[in-house]
Amino acid sequence: MAILNVVEFTLSNEQQTALELLQSGDNIFLTGGAGSGKSFVVREFMKNMDSKILPILASTGAAAVLLGGRTFHSFFGLGIMEGGPEATYTRASKDAKLLNRIKKVEGVIIDEISMIPGDALMVAEKLSQIARASTLPWGGMRLIAVGDFGQLPPVARFGQKRDWCFLNSVWDKTNFITCELKHNQRVQETEFLDILQDVRNGKISARVQEFLNEHTKPHDEDHPGTRLFPRREQSELYNQKKLNEINEDEHVIDSIYLGDEKFITNLKKTAPVVEQLKIKIGCRVLFLKNDPQKRWVNGTRGTVTDYAPDSITIRKDYLGRANSKLGREVTVEKFQFSMLDADGNVKASVIQFPLGLAYATTIHKSQGATLDELWCDLGALWEPGQAYVALSRLRDSKGLHIVRWNAKSFIVDPHVEKFYRSLV
C-alpha cells in the first residue's frame, strides 16, 4: 500500500467505521486486502491532523519519496541495524536529537507495516520508552499500523526466517485494536473477488486452477497491456525493447537533482522516476503518482501524443483501451519528488515528469497501482504474496493475461495464515 494511491472518493460504511476508530486515539492496526481502501481512509484521517505531531513513516525509501515522508528506520535512528538489535539500540539510545524527536510527537503512522521486521519494531519501542521516560508501551506514544501481511513481506537474509513483526512480543504489547476492511473497492466482479481471496489465503482450489488456465495464453508482443516482472532488470530491458520499435525521434529528459550529495545518492536508488526518462511520440507511459487535480492516479496508462521540454501531452486510455480517440488528453508537467531526513527536513529532491514507460514494471513497484490490463509470468515466483499482488492490480479479470503459472509461485507464509485466522 502507498498512502497517496487513492481511487475512491467517498467513504463506504466500513471505511467510515475505520475512520472513526482512527479518530479514537487508540492504537490501531488497519488492515485489509488489496484495493480495500486503507490508503483512502488514512488520507481522510490526515486531513484534520498535523503531520508534524503524527508523521507518516514509510517502510522503504522508495515509498517515503512517493509519500513525501520519512522512513521508519530513519525516524527511529535504526539505520541498517548493523550489529543487530542490541548494538542498534545502544547506538541510538545515546543520540539526544533522536530521543527529542521521538518525545515531541504524539504518535506515528507506519505505512506498509508488513515490510517492517520484528527486530526493528522492538528496538523502536524500547527507544520510545527511553525518550519519553515511561515504561508504558511505546512510552505512551500512539501507534497506527497500516498494511496487509498477505502482500509483500519484510526482507529476509538468505537462510533466515522471515521476521514478521506480529510475531515479536512488542506487537501484543502494543495492544492494537484491529480494523479489517473486507470489501474490495477496486474489483466489482464477484467471481474474481473469490479467486483473489483464495490466492491471498494460499488456496489453489479447483476454481483457482480453472481460472488461471482460462487466462493463460501465448505472449502477444503487440498487446498494449503492462507486463509485470519479478525482477527490475527484466522490466527495464522490455521497456527499452518496445521503445526501440517505435520509428519516432527519441526525447531524453534528464532528472534534475538538488541537495546534499549523500542524500542525492540515496534518492537515485529510491525515487520512483529514472535518472533519464526516454520517450517517443506514440510510446506508452504509466503515471507514477496521483494528480492532486484527480486527472489521473498512480497506475493510469496512456499514449504520448505531443512533447515539449516543459510538458508532455498524453491521451489517457479509455476504459482500458489504448489509443482510443475517446481517451482524455492531459498535459503533464514536471514534479518535484523529495527525500526528507529523520527530522522531516528536505535534504534532496529530483525534478522529473511523474512518468515511466508502461510496457513493463516490477510486481513490487506495482503495489498500490490499479491496472486495466496486464501480462504476467507466474511460473517462478519466490516471495510470499507476490502472485497475489500481481493479480490484485486489476479492476476486472478480463484484463488478465498469464504467460504461465506454477502452483509453487502462490506462496503464503503459514505464520500469516495463522495470524489472520486469529483476527476472525
PyMOL commands that set and color helices and strands:
alter all, ss='L'
color gray80, all
select helices_A, chain A and resi 13-22+38-46+61-67+72-75+85-92+96-104+113-115+118-131+137-140+165-167+169-174+190-200+206-214+232-244+261-270+363-366+386-391+397-399+407-409+414-423
alter helices_A, ss='H'
color red, helices_A
select strands_A, chain A and resi 28-32+56-58+70-71+107-111+142-146+177-181+226-229+251-254+256-259+276-279+284-287+301-308+311-316+329-332+335-340+346-352+355-357+360-362+374-378+400-405
alter strands_A, ss='S'
color yellow, strands_A
deselect
rebuild
show_as cartoon
